[in-house]
Amino acid sequence: MEEAGGDGQWKQYTYTIKATAFSEEGEYSINIYSEDTATNSSTNKAKEMIIDFIVDKTAPTVAVANLEDMGRYQEEAHEFNVTVKDNAVLAKLEIYRDGELWQSIEGTDLLTPEGYLTISLPEAGQYQDIELIAYDAAGNVTEPLDYRVLVTSNGWIQFYNNKPLFGGSIAGVAAVGGVIAFLIAKRKKKEEDK
């Protein structure tokens, strides 16, 4: 505590509380009580100078439902659900699509009656890279959640992007073509031998 003033002037007291007193996460409320030699007393609450704050070192949590990495969805738009929670105050959720900010949802809009957000991802002719990052009011940030998904109602694009099936089909067609070419060559040779 430091004292200033006196000798007929108002006295002022400066209270310094070490930061180590607030090293643990949690809610803090500071109450300061002063009493002079004439037994006059004062508190910061009586002066309506309330000192309440939260120490938050934990990033929010993000849970995603109905969306799988490398998922393929044959539809015009694919809906998935996102739940974002924090131990104190949420700031925002950012959703990036193919490396660009696609949606930014503010903290109060994250608190829906259902407890989750429903996001509708539009179709595209190729895989889309989706990244979700949440922030809380204390500046804590989640590790990005990354998904690579294909959303299209076009069956041919679905087939082409299913590499095992597409590759297997090409190999199957090539094998059948090879067998047909072999049979034709064998038949031709038989006819020539006659």
N, C-alpha and C positions, 0 to 999 in steps of 0.2 A: 504494500500500500504506500502510495506517495501522497504527501499533504502539500497543499499550496494555499496561499492567502493567510489570513489571521491579522493580528494587530488592527482590529477595527474593520477588517474586510471580511467578506464571506469566505469561509474555508471551503476548499475543494479537495476531495479525496479521489485518487485514481487507484483502482484495484486492478492488479495484474494477476491473471490466473494462468499458470503454465499450460502450454498446449498438451503436455503429457497427461493432464487430468482428463483430456477428451480423446485419448488414443483408442478407446474401445468403441465399436459401433453401438449406436443406440440413440435414444432420445434424452436430451439434457434440458434441465431447467435450472437457471441460476437465480438464487435469492440472496440479495445483499441487505443486511441489516446494520444500521448505524445508530449509535446513541452517544450524545455528548455528555459533558460533565453535569449539565443541568437536567439530565435524564430525558431530554427531548430525543425522540427516536424517529427513524424514517426507514422505509424499505423501498426497493425498486418497484414492487407490486403496488404499494400504496400510491406511488407516483404514476401508476399505469405504464411503467417502463418494463414490460415483461421480457425476459430474456429466455426464450425457448428455442431450441434448434435440434437438428438431427445430424449425427455423424454417420454417413453411409459410404461404405467402401465396396459394396457388393453390386455387381452388374445385374440388370434385370434378367429374367428367364423368358425364353421364347419357346413355345411348343407349336408344332405344325401338324395338322391332321389332313388326310386325304391328298397328300402330295408326296411322291416318291422320287428320289434321285434316279435319273434315267427312265422315269415313267413315261409311258405313251398313252395318250388319251384321245380316243377318236370321237371328238365332239367340237362344236363351234366355240365353246368356252368351257374352261374347267374351273370349278369352284373348289377352294380349299379353305380350311379354317386355321386361324392363328390366335393363340392365347399369349398375352404378354403380361407378366406380373413383376412387381418390384416390392422390396421390403419397405419402401418409403413412398416416393413420388415418381411416377413415370413422366418422361418428357416427350418421347416420340418413337415411332417405328418407321424406318425407311425401308422401302422395297425397291430394289434395283432390278431392271430387266435388261439383259444384254449389256451390262456395264453402265447403264444410265439410270438416274433416279426416275422411277416410274410413279411411286406414290409415297407421300409423307403424311403420316397420320399422327396428329397431336395427342398428347397424354390423355386429356379428358375424353377424346373420341375412342380411346382404346378400352374404356370402361363401359362396355355394353351390358344391357340387362341379361343377355345370354351368357356373358362371360368370355366370349370370343368374337373375333371379326370374321366375316366371310369375304374372301377375296376372289374375284372372277378374273381368270387369266384368259385373254383372247387367243384365238388360234393363230398359228403362223405356219409358213411352209417349211419350217426347219425347227431344230431344237432351240429352245430358249434357255438362257442362263438366268436363274432367279436367285437373288441374294437378299436376306432379311437381316437388319441390324436394329437393335433397340437401344435407347438411351434413357437414363434416368436424370432427375433434376440435379443430382450431385455430380454429373459428368461421367458416370460409369457407363461403359459401352460393352455390349455383348460381342462375343466372337461371331463373325458372320455365319449364317446358315445358308449353305449353297445347294441349289437344286438345278439339275439340267433336265428339262422336260420337253416332250413333243406334244403339242395340242393342235390337232387338225381333224376336220371331218372328212378329208380327202383320203380314201382308202389306198390309192396308189402311193401317196407320200408316206403313209403309215407303213406300207409294204417295203418301200425303198429304204426307209430309215430303220427297219428291223434287219440289221446287218446279218445275223445268223441265218434268218429265213431267206433273205435276198441272196446271200452268197450261196446258200444251199440250193436254192432254185437255179441259179446260174450254173452251178456245178452239175445239177441234175440234168438240165437241158444239154449241157456240153457232153455229159455221159451218154444220154440218149442219142444225141447227134453222132457221137463216136461209134456207138453200136450200129446205128443205121448205116453209116458210111462203111463200116466193116462188113456188114451183111451185103450191101450193094457191091462192094469190091469182090467179095467171095462169090457172089452169084455171077458177076461178070467174068471172073476167072473160070468158073465152071462152064459157062457158055463158050468161052474161048477154047477150052480144052476139048470140047465136043467135036 
